[in-house]
Amino acid sequence: MYRILLLSILLFTGTAVAAPPVVLIVGDSLSAGYGLTMTENWPRLLQERLAADGYPHRVVNASISGDTTSGGLARLPRALERNSPSIVVIALGGNDGLRALPIAEIRRNLARMIQLSSDAGADVVLAGIHIPPNYGPAYTSDFHEVFHELAQEYDTGLIPFILEGVALQPGLMQADGIHPTAQAQPVIVENVWPALEPLLNGKITTTHNK
């Protein structure tokens, strides 16, 4: 009934209601909200922040627990086609690092995701992540640098470390030591916001601090 009424109004007025711009989040368990309810994860809190600040954007959380950069790359074209996002937040790589996958492969997958998003007309925010030092100093350093290098090369927004102020903090990490608690989710939103807000306002930041 409501759809029929809306269609009648549109036909009568001859105008269409513009769809809100979409912020698409393509991530892993850190963004999917592993161990949390659907209302507790940071993408949901980001939606509330956007609404409170007067932004019309709609957050689409296309994150899957356990996903890697190769998995994200495989499903990104469909997500872009379905949602036509104005902004894409790529928050992947942690599972690649924990599996010690080749740095070149991680870089290649992330670069392709950035390019696909850009070709679809979206601005990109790349979320950096750290891995434990027990993978060796060379691999750990190279892994960390990938996010900064890609953000510089493709002029994307950058979240240097999405778990800044969360990782290793008592009460902010679940018992597994990997996934943040519900109490940590507002902190993650604060980490995301500085890279995201300029794009909401149609501006692109080119500063990529490490």
Secondary structure, 3 states (H helix, E strand, C coil): CHHHHHHHHHHHHCCCCCCCCEEEEEECHHHHCCCCCCCCCHHHHHHHHHHHCCCCCEEEECCCCCCCHHHHHHHHHHHHHHHCCCEEEEECCHHHHHCCCCHHHHHHHHHHHHHHHHHCCCEEEEECCCCCHHHCHHHHHHHHHHHHHHHHHHCCEEECCCCCCCCCCCCCECCCCCCECHHHHHHHHHHHHHHHHHHHCCCCCCCCCC
